Every structure is written in C-alpha cells, then in structure tokens.
Amino acid sequence: METSPNKLRDNLRDGLRDGLREVGAALTTPAASGDAPLSGAGKAWVRLLPYVIVLGFVASLLPVTITVLVGDYKLGGALAGALATAQTAPLLLALTRPLPAWWIVGVADVLGALALLGADGTPGRSWPWTPMVVVGYLLLMALLGLRESRRTLVAVWLATGLAGFLFEAVSQEKSDGVHVLLFVLSGVVLVVTYALRARGEAQRRLVVQETISEAERAQRTLLEERARIARELHDVVAHHMSVITVQADSAPYRIQGLPPEAQEEFATIAGSARESLAEMRRLLAVLRSEDARGERAPQPGLDRLQQLVEATVRAGVPAELALEAKLGEVRQAVQLSAYRIVQEALANVVRHAPGARTEVAVRGDGEDLLVLVVNGPAAEPMTPLEHSGTGHGLVGMRERVRLTGGSLDVGSLPDGGFRVAARLPLRTKGTDSP
C-alpha cells in the first residue's frame, strides 16, 4: 500500500512541529542547580577563580566593545553603550544561570547585528558578529557546556547557526563568513566543556562507589571474622562442655556412696551440658558453610607459632620468634586469638613489606599475654604484592582482642616499619584462675 503525498506531508509537518517543540523546551528549561563552576572545591581561592576570570572578561570586553562600535562601526554612543552592556554584563549571570544569560546575550547580539546593518562603518568589517561578540559568546558557550544538558547544548548550537545563516541570507555583501567561524567554534567549545563535565561527574561517581564498596568490604570482613570466631569458639567451648558431661555422667560410678540427691544433681548437670551442646551445634550450622570441613581440625595455639614463623621465612621474610618458655596454663581462647593475630600480622608483612626483617615476641606478665609483631621497612626497593592496604586485616585483630577483653595497638614506625601489639588477659574477668 503506497503512502499518499498528503499523508507524507502531514507526517513531515508533525515531525517538524515535534522537533521545534523539543528545541523550544530545551531552550527554555535551564538546569536545576545554581552552583557556579568549581563551587565544590576545598580551597576558597579555587571557588573564587571562575568569578575572577569572568569579571576580567567583562571588564575588558565592555570598554573595548563601546570603543569599537563607536570608533570603527560609527554607531551612536548611547546605542553602543547599551549594546555593549547587554552583550557582556550577563556573562556574570552565566556563572550560575547560563541559559537565561544566553537569552539576554543572544537577543543583544541579534539586535547589535541589525543595528550594524545600516551603520556607516560596517562595510569591510566583521558582520553580523563583531570580534568582541565572538569572544564573549565563546565564554558563554563554555559556561553553558559546564552546566546544561546535552539536549539544551544542541539546541543552543543549532540556534546559533540558524541566526548566522539568516543574516547571511539578508546581506551576503556585508557578511564576511564570521557566522560560520562562530558556529564551528561554539560547537567545539560546547563539546569540550561537556566532555570535561561528564568526565568529572564520572570520576565523582567512581569515588562515591569506591567509598561504598570499601565500606561494604570492611563490613563483610568484619562479619566473616565474627563468624569464624564463633565457629572456633564452638570448638573451644564444646571441648569443655563435653568434659563436664562426661564427668557428670561418670561421677556415680567413680565416687562410691553418693546419695540419691547428688546422683540426681549430677544427672541434671549432664543433661544441661548436653542441651547446651545441642543448641551450640544448631547455631553453628547457620554459620558454618558447606565447604568448611577443614575447620573441624583442632584449633591452633601457641605451640603452632614456630611452624607459622617458619612458613613465613620460606615466603621470603626473615622472621624470628621469641616465645617465653614458662607461660603456664593459657586459656585456649587466648591461645587461638594470639595465633590468629600473629598469623594476620605476618601475612600483612608478606603482602605489604616483602623481605622486611620481622620479630615476633610472645610473653606473659602474670596478668596478660603480650603479643608483639614488629617489622622494619622492605629490605630493598621492590614492588609490594599489594600497593595499598585496606586495613581489613586489622578488623579481624580487633575482633580477636574484643573476644578476650584485651587491647590492641597498631601503627607505623619512624623507619617505615609497622608494629602490632596486643594484650590478652590470661584470666577471665571475675575469676582468679585461667
């Protein structure tokens, strides 16, 4: 079925009307934000820089425009002053409201071109746009490109070209092609400034996203470490609860002559211990992943520190261990926390300061177990395995210290090394025995 000429004409008319409506909406809908360029800068002089630049342009263009219009184009002084003011002063408004400023400057430029059309000095000079108009208009385009939407920028550019070509049609004798130059340069300025703005916005979004991702990673690390501590605590506590259960069940057979009341009491203790173990296992099932079979192995303690240091030495870190021989009985939870703190500290040395000399010291002072890991700077200039640390390993250390009620002190050393010092109580608060 062929389309009739009337139908095609109607479609073209509707399309043209819709296009003009879109252009009109773009030219009359300014950006919502009223902030000047660089308004978010941290330094005051950077925030003031756009105002200084635009004010300098206005202060230069205004007298030059009046002088050129009066002296070269032979325009009346009052009219020249009015046109020059309308063409330059709105540039200050363009810092915060570039689209309304464009309307004022654009109308003033068009009126100026009409006024110069009959001026005595116009032949042989730039028309319809004077050199001052070109300079001021390009600055206005830069401010527009840093603020308005892409649709508005395209509409402004098309309106600029349309006005120039209409004047070209009015008087080809007086036109010297400056409208083509302005049309091309304004398009270039709009594209460059819009690209710079888009790049800056993309970088800001990236920084925000990285901040959010970093916070999420830190929170995930914290939760994973807490879940790991919960699993390890289960193994520690379950051992003691199992011992209590066995002792309570076997007490009537090991101790002769127990009265029925004592036997019943031991049975109650054993039942409570079994119920606690069952509840712990139900809670642990939520935390333990399906592939966490290796975690069922006995938890490491102070007796495994030497193996840990030897593994670090094999990784290229000259580490030494000083472990006090007579520590006495140390709670399993404290041993496990001390082992994990040393493990994470040595891992950080391998990642961030490969080859750095490291000393590990573990000793007791009667009340606390003191764990100290100190490393110097890298032995020679080299590329670390990780260029920047996230600090997530410290999250696990702090959780270990909180578990035992101790304290943690970490920080850089003047020589470029790092220090990790933990103090873990040997006794539980409210008790006098380990």
Secondary structure, DSSP 8 states (H G I E B T S, - for coil): ----HHHHHHHHHHHHHHHHHHHHHHHT---S----TTTT-SSHHHHHHHHHHHHHHHHHHHHHHHHHHHHTS---HHHHHHHHHHHHTHHHHTTT-HHHHHHHHHHHHHHHHHHHHT-TT-TTS--SS-HHHHHHHHHHHHHHHTTS-HHHHHHHHHHHHHHHHHHHHH-TTT--SHHHHHHHHHHHHHHHHHHHHHHHHHHHHHHHHHHHHHHHHHHHHHHHHHHHHHHHHHHHHHHHHHHHHHHHHHHHHHSTT--HHHHHHHHHHHHHHHHHHHHHHHHHHHHS-TT-GGGGS----GGGHHHHHHHHHHTT--EEEEE-S------HHHHHHHHHHHHHHHHHHHHHSTT--EEEEEEE-SSEEEEEEEE-S-SSS---SSSS--SHHHHHHHHHHHHHT-EEEEEE-TTS-EEEEEEEESS-TT-S--
